Each structure stands twice: as C-alpha cells, then as structure tokens.
C-alpha cells in the first residue's frame, strides 16, 4: 500500500523532493497550500505522514511550525537538510530574452532579487507557490512567463531551465522534518532528539538543565523559546540534541522529567546531517 504524504506546496516543490528522498517515487502526495491544512490532513487520516520545513539558514526558525507540532501532538520521525537552489524555468525553445514576467512565491523572488537587476525588462509577480506556477506554465502553455522553482519541478512539468542557481546567497539550507500522529516504536539506533520543557522562574533553572545535557554528553544543536500563551512572560523551550549513547539519552529524559514543570518528547530519530 502506498504511503500518502502531505506536503506544503505543490508537486515539484522542495517539500516534494524531501518526501521523494525519504520514501522514493512510489508515494501518494497530498498537496497542501498551508501548514495548517497539512496538519489537518494528518489528524483526519487522509495522510499518513507529513513533511514540514522547520528552519532555514537565512530566515531562521519557522516558529509557527514548532507550535503546530507541539499543539497537535505530532511525532518527528526523521529529518533532512536540503540545500535550496532556485532555477529559472519556462516552456522549451525560449531564452531569457523571451521572458516578460516571472511568477513565484515572494520569498523566492526576494532571494533572487540581485539576479533580476541584470534583466530590467522582466516584471516580477508574486504568486502562491513556486512549483504550482511551474505546473500552470506547462498546463496552460504560457509563453513569455517563467517560474522560479526547484529542478524537480522542471523534470515533472517538462520545462526548460534557462538559468541555474539564481539565488543571491548560494549557501542556503532548510531543515525539514517528517511527522506523523502515531508514536513510533523505540529504536535504539536513533541519535537525535527534539525535546520541549517548561521551567519555573527560579534563577539558574535553564542553566541547570543545560548543565545536565552537557554532563550526559548531549550535544545541543538547537534551542528555541516560545511564549506560553495562557501565561504571560512564561516560555517553553524547544531543544534538539544529538548523542552517541542511547543510555545517556535515557538518563537525560529521567532527570529533566524531575527538574522541569512540563516535559515532552517531540521525537527521537536519526541525525539528518550525518
């Protein structure tokens, strides 16, 4: 039976690429135009798995997605770090001089702004999604219109790439996570965990937790605070840790359970950067 994977955006997007990298081509995609719709599709069981971007080397953390994962009790079961490359694509047998307008997501347009300074004849038009524009160009045979999208979109919709890698900052990476509603079986081959905890207002409470992580040989790779909405000026902390020994991780869980006011495991999985 094919896995149904919910992605934010359309077929041909970076979310699609991550789904394909993890599970191959034999998958059923559920295209979602927002992360809220993606989560709803997991909750109503129309999708088994979801792919969500969580942070970017340029834009930083995607804060609302931390809250979506936490508030809906989703479980992170994997991750991938993907280098983001923007390509200019259009119908075949056209050159960049033939392009009158480029339609794309506002963030993609912003990240490629410098490139288009060399082509003042091209009008930049904001649109809902990078890959969805590529699909529209192909389906409606739109001449003189180009999309900024991942290379996978050109393959799927049979478009020509007229310019490769047009993003201003070449080293741009996004971290994606794979999520599901069911808690996965314990697998001692995992070496990374995403944790959430709340602390009281005592001086040094956060430092004490961080010392525990260090003493138990946890490598802290991420810390992010989010306000607790119902309690002004109180925060939840989301941390990612990597580890070599699963037993040390189990020790950390037991200690934080005692020290924190609230403690939750968002996921244990394999480090995507190895």
Beta strands, then each sheet from edge to edge (+ up, - down):
strand 1: 3-8
strand 2: 27-32
strand 3: 49-56
strand 4: 60-61
strand 5: 75-83
strand 6: 87-90
strand 7: 101-105
strand 8: 123-127
strand 9: 145-149
strand 10: 160-163
strand 11: 173-180
strand 12: 192-198
strand 13: 219-227
strand 14: 235-242
strand 15: 262-269
sheet 1: 2+ 1+ 3+ 4-
sheet 2: 2+ 1+ 3+ 11- 5+
sheet 3: 8+ 7+ 9+ 6- 10+
sheet 4: 13+ 14- 12+ 15-
end
